[in-house]
Amino acid sequence: MKASELNSKTKSELQQELLSMTRAQFGLRMQVATQQMTKTSEMRRVRRDIARIKTVMKQKEAQS
């Protein structure tokens, strides 16, 4: 997910996106714990997407 895509979303859409990404992260952590994970790069991608979402949310908050 790109930051430019996130900038066009509203605050509530960003919150929903953050919620879905944290759920995805939890699911991936469970896969790691049960040794079922095949694509280890997914953890990194999800973690960075969460950081991007939080950054855009902070930027929008500072603009208000």
Secondary structure as UniProt FT lines:
FT   HELIX           3..7
FT   HELIX           11..33
FT   TURN            34..35
FT   HELIX           41..63
//
